[in-house]
């Protein structure tokens, strides 16, 4: 019993410590949602799920028509979590009206990151101290903390789960081990599916090459089963459809100096940060941290000094099968527009045939994550070759350096999520907002995009979906051609003065006011709105 507690206690305490270092504990209160709708991507994550849970017609479709009405939008493209939507929809009537699950999800991700880091290392560590130093290092990649703003992409534990399956020949060769991981990953995020899929495909390739005769047919059949599962789930969550191409693959890529360049001066790391162009400092962020950077040469020295044990040698042979996939992921991450230290290098055009496929991984800088985790994992194993005391001392020293280097990142993350106990609505505090939305048949924003004032959009949309009033646009990862055409037509009608009588129009900065607005025009909390005609006529507003 004592031995079990010695194992279980760090698995419990480490994610708690990590969460409290990064976030305010009030984020775990599912009834506390106001801190989310302040104009960040976390607000979009929460809003999509909120609309889905309040949509009486959504069922288990994993899409809602309360946003981007009337076509609707899949949870996948609102940055919400389809997996949570599937699990929570049957309980929607029992949840608080303003329930949020971003905070609990972030904690769950830290807990599972700890568990799979421990599973990867537990059979190789020479001592308990070196085991837990290694586990914390696998939970201390700065790329993990950099992604808290996209809560679904905080699920790096899916990558560790895939590596854990891969390193064991028995698990890696059995599709029944892979099916739950692939299904869950598909329901969490498409980019993570690409990463996990690359590891799974490597396992299938290794098995196919070593198989003989009819056994190869079995491997292919099992691969078809997994791919069929992905296709069914992808169709369910709305990934298939006629969507507009972004056409900017390569602009959100990983820089060539990304491993040792923190990029963001606000992170205040030990190494100096060189600012990057465009979104490369965020989507292309792959800084390892000083502790892990120092781990790499030490690991190289340990590899040269000590031969691996038989178990490690067998596992390293298996990991060689990952190399082709990791090379492809690295090439995709760097893309066709490489940069270094904020300066553009050479450029080359994309092949026309590849452009649509590459558009699906336009934020390609993320794709290096499995490469980084594999490198760190192998490096920790190399240090484990040292004698028991030396391994523990070296890893403890590197961990201390890594934690000091991460202090600025941790502080930046905590400051971003510091507001947790304030009022629900800040931009729409006037009680007339609620009456205006309740009186409307639907709500729209003119003449720009939600991102023109995302905080305002999120508060209005949250109010509207709470009242089951459709909102006619959404900030989403993909926009269908049908939606683009409909929104263009609605803007033209608005500019021509053809106003829908039951619609609440929220005017974004710079939007003109049609002469036909008349007495429907009002100002709420400094925002111009065109109220529903019936509400004005009946004297309910303003």
N, C-alpha and C positions, 0 to 999 in steps of 0.2 A: 504493500500500500504506500509506504514512504517513497519507494522508487517511482511509483506512478505519479505521486504528487510532485516529485522533483522534476519530472518531465512535463506534467501538465501546467504547473505554475508559471513557468516562463511563457508558455503558449498563450496563457491568459493575460499575464501582466504586460508582455511586450506590446501587443496591439493597443492596449489601454494607454500605455505610456506614450506611444507614437501619436495616438489620436489627441491626447491632452496637450502634447507639445505643439501640434499643428493647428488644432481647432478648439473652439469654445465648446464645453460640454453641452450647452443648451441646444446645439445643433442636433442632438440625439432626440430631442422632444419632437414627435411627429406633428404636434399641434402648433409648432413654432415655424411659420413659413415666411414672415415678413422680411427677414434678412436676405431671402433669396431673390425677391423681385425688385432688384435694384439696378438692373441694366447689365447683368453679366450672363454668360452662357449657362451658369448654374440656374438662373431664373428660367431660361428656356427649357432646361431639363425638367424642372419642377412644374412649369406651366403645361407642358405637353401631357404629362401624367395626370395632372389635376384636371385638365379638360377631358381626358379619356375616362377618368373615374366618375366624372359628372355627366358624361354623355349617355343618355338613356337608350340610344340606338346603337351604341358601339359594340355591345356584346363582347365576344372574345376575338374581334376582328383585328385588334392591335393597331387601329387607326381611329381617329376622331373627326367628326364633321363639325365640331364646335369651333375648330380653328381652320382657317382657309376654306370656309364655307363657300359654296356648297360641295366642292370636290372632296374636301377633307384632307388630312395629312397623316401619314404613318407616324407612329411614335418614333420609329427609327430616325426620321429626318428632323424631329424636333429636339434631338439630343437626349430625349427621354429614354428610359430603359424598358424595352419590350418585355424582358423577362419579369421585371417587377410588375408591369402592367398585367401580364398574364396571371401572376400569383395574387395580385391585389384586387382585380376586378370583381371576383365573387364576394369580396368583403367590403365593397365600396359603401354599402349602406350602413356599415358599422363604424366607419372611420370618421374622425373629426372633419368638419366642413373644409378646413384649410390644411388638410394633412400634407406633410412633406416627407419624403424618404431619401433625400439627398444625404443628409447627415448620417442616418443609419447605414446607408449603402457605403459611404466612405469608411465607416468603422468596419463593416463586414469585409471590405477589400483589404484593409490592414490586417485583420485577423487571418484571412485566407492567405495573404502574402506570407505571413509568419509560418503558417502551417506547411505550405508547400516548400518554403525555404528550408524548414526543418526536415521534411521528408527527403529533400535532395541531399542533405549533408549528414544525416544521422548515422548512416552506415559507414562513413568514411572518416569522421573526426576522431583524432587520437585521444581527446579528453572532452569532458563536458564544457570546460571553459572555451576551448577552441571551437566546439560545435556552436555555442551560442554567439560567439564573436562573429563566426561565419554567417549565421542566420541574420544577425542584425545588419551585417554588411550587404546581404542580399535584399534587405528591406530599406537600404539607405542609398539607393541610386537616386540622384537628384531628378532624373527624368520622371520618376514616380510622383514626387511632390509637385513638380512643375505641371502635372496634368490634373490637379484637383479641380480646376475650373471646368473640365469636361468630365463629369463624374463617372460616366461609363468607361472612359479611357483610363480611369484610376485602377481598373481591374487587371493589373500586371500579373496577378496571381494566375491568370489563365495561361500566361507564357510559362511560368514556373511549373504549372500542372502538366503542360505539354512536354517540357523537358524531363520531368519526373517519369512520365510514361515512356519517353524515348530511350532513356538510359538503361532500362531493363528490357532485355530481349523478349521475355515472356509477355510483359504488358504491351510492349510496342507492336508485337505481331498479332495481337488479338483485337479485332475491330470493336468488340464489346467494351473494351476499356476506352476506346477513342470516341465512341458514339455519344456518351453523355457530355464529354468535353466539347465536342464539335457542336452539338445541339445548343448547349448553354452559351458558347461563344457566339454562335449565330444570332442568338437572342439578346446579346449584350452590345456588340459593336462590330461593324463590318471590317474595320481596320485590324482589330484583334483577330478576326477570323482569317484574314490574309496571313498574319503572323503564325497563328496556331496551325493553319492549313499547310504552311510551308514545312513545319516540323512533322506533321502527320504524313505529308507526301514523301518526305525523306525516309520515314519509317517504312512506308509501303514500298518505296524503291529498293531499300535494303532487303526487305523480305522477298520481293519479286526476283531480284538478282540471285539470291541464295536458294530459291525454290527450284524444283525440278519437275518436269512433266506436268501432270494435271494440277499439281499444287500451285503452279503459276496462274492457272485459271481460277482457282479459289481466291488467290490474292486479288485478281482483277475484279472478281464478283463482289468481294467485300469492299473494294474501293468504290465500285458502282453504288453499293448500298449507302455508303457514307455521302457520296456526292448527291445521290438522290435525296437523302435526308436534308442536305444543305439546300437543294433546289426547292423542296417543299416548304421549308421554313422561310427561305428568302422570299418566296411568293407570298407567304402568309403575312410576313411583316412589312410587305410593300416595297421591297427592293426592286422588283421588276416594274417597268412602266416606261412611258415616253417622257423622259426628263430632259431638260435643257443641259447642255454641256457647259461646264465652267470654263474649260479651255485654258487653264492656267497651270497645268502640271509642270513642275520644275521650279515654280516661284516660291513654294513653301518647303524647300528641300533642306537636307542636312548639309552643313558646311564642312569643308575638308578639315577644319581645325576644331570641329565641334566637341571632340572628346576632352580637350583641355582648355577650351574657351568658354567661360560661363555666360557670355553674351549679354546678360542682363545686369547692368550696374547696380540695380536695386537689390540684387541678391547678396552683395557684399561678401563674396567669397575671398579666400586667401589669394588665389590667383587673380590677376587683373582681367576684367571683362572688356572685350572689344565688341562694340555695338555692331549689329548686323542689319542688312537691308531688309525692308519689308517684314514678312512674317517669319523669316528664318530664325530669328532669335527665340521664337516660341515653338512653332511647329518643328523646326529643325534643331531644337535644343537637345543635345546628347552629352552634356558635360558629365563626366564620371565622378568628379569630386577628387580632391587632392589625395585622400586616403586610398581610394581605389586606383588612382594613377600610380601611386607609389607601390601598390600591391603588384602591379604588372612586372616591373623589373625584378622585384624580390621573388615572384613566382618563377620567372625565367631562371634566376640563379638556383632556386630550389630544384627545378627540373634538371638542370645541368649537374647538380651536386648529388641528387638521390634518384635512383630508379624507382618507378612506380610499383606498388604492390600489384599482385595478379588481378585483383578485382578492379583497381583503377585502370590498369592497362587494358583490360577488356572493355571497360566503359569508354576509354579514350578512342579505342578502335571503332566503337559504335558512333561516337560523336564525329568521326571523320565523314560519316555518311551525311551529316548535317552541313558540311562545308559548302557544297554546291548551292543549297538553299540560302545559306547565310550570305554567300557572294551575291546572289541575285537580289536579296533583300537590301544589301548594302548599295548595289548599283541603282536600284529603284529609289532608295533614300536620297542618294546624291543627285540623281536625275540628269537632265540634259543641260543644266545651267549651273555648273559648279561655282562656288564662291570659297574664298578663304580670307579670314580676318576682315570681313566686310567688303571685300573687293571682288568684282566679277572676273572670272577666268574665261575660258573659251565657251562658246555656245554651239549647239548643233540642233537642227530641226528634228522633230519626232517623225518617224515613219507614219504615213497617213493611216495605215491599217491598225497601228498600235494606239493611236490617239484616243479612241473611245474607251479602251480598256484602262489606259493610264489615267484617264480623267476620273475614274472611280477611286484612284489612290492619289488624288491631287495633293493632299497634305502628306507627301511622301516621306518627309523627314522623320515621321514616326516609325517607319518600318525598320529602323536599325535597332529597336529595343531588344528583339530576341538575340541579336548578335552581341549586344552589350552584356545581357544576362549570361549568355553562354561563356563569353570571355571571363567574366568575373567568377562564375562557377568553377571553371577549369583552373583559374588562378588560385582560388581558395583551396582546391584539392591539392594543388602543387605545394602550397605552404604546409598542408597537412602531412607531407612527406617528412618534414623535419621532426626532430624528437619532440615528445609530448610537451615539455615545458617551453621549448623554443617556439613551437607553433602557436601556443597560447599567448606568449609574450608579444610575438610579432603581430598577430592579428589584433590583439588588444591595443597595441600602439597605433596601428593603422586605423582601427575603429575610432580611437580618440581623435586622431587627425581629421577623419572624415566627419565626425560630429561637429567639431569646431568649424570646419569649412562649410557645413550645412547650416550653421546658426543663422546666417543672413537669409537663406531661402526659407527656413522655418519661420522666421520673424515676418517675412513678406507674406507668406501664406496666412499666418495668423491674423495679421492686420487686415487682410482682404476679407476675412470672414468674422471680423470682430463684432459687428453689429448683429446681435442675436436676440435681444430682449426688448427691442423698441416696438413702436406701433406698426401695425400691419401695413397701412397705406401712408406714404409720405407725399407723393406727387398728386394724389387724388383724395386728399383728406376732406374736402368739402362734401357734406352729406348729399348734395344735389347730384353728385356722380352716380350714386346708387339708384336714385330715383330716375335719372335720365336713362341709365342702362336698363332698368326694369321696364321702362315705358317703351323701349325700342324693340323692333322686330329683329334687328341685327345691328352690328357695330362695324364700322370700317375706319380707316385712317387715310387721309388725303394730304398731299398728292404724292407723298414719297414712300419710303420703306420703313418697316418697324425699327430698323437700325438707326434711323435719323434721330430717334429719341426712344431708345430701347427700354429705359426705366419706366417712362410713361406708358409705352405699349404694354409692358408686362403687368402693370397695375390694372389698367383698364381691361385687358384680356382676362386677367384673373377674376376680376369682379364679374365680367360678362359670362364667363364659363361657369362660375359659381351659380349664376342665375339661369344657366342653360340658354343664354343668348348667343347665337353664332357670331363669330368674328370672321370677317371676310378676307383676312390676310394673315400671314404667319412668317416668322423668321425661321427658315428651315435650311437644311443642308442641300436639298435638291428641290427644284420647282418644275412641275410638269408643264408641258407646252400648252395644255388646256388651261391651266391656271394663269399662265402668263398672258394668254389671249384674253381671258375673261377680265383680268385686272386692267389690262390696257383699255378694253372697251369701257369699263366702269370709270376709269379716269377721264376718258373722253366725254362721257355723259355728264360727269361732274363739272368739268370745265365748260361744258355747253349750258350749264344751269339746270340740267334735268335731274333733280334731286328726288330720291325715293322718300315718300312721306313717312314711313315708319322707321327709317334708318337713323342711327346716331352717327354723325360724321365728326371725327376728331381730327382737327387740322394741325398738321405737323408744321414746324417752322418753315416759312417761305411759301406756304400754300396760299393760293388766291382764294377769295371769298366770292362765290357766285352771287350776282345781283338778286337771284331768286331766293336767297337764304332768308331775307326779310327778318321777321321777328323770331325766326328760329335761331338766329345767331346769338350766342351767349359766351361768356368767359367764365371758366371754372378753374380755380387755382392757377390763373394766368394762362390757361390753355383755351384757345378758341374752339368752340364746338358748334355744330348745327344740330339742334335738338330734334327729336321726333315731333312731327307736326301735331299729332293728337295731344301730346303732353302740353304743348304751348297753348293750343286752342282751348283746352279744358282748364287752363290756369294752374296746372300742377307744377310747371316749371316756367321761367327760372326762379 
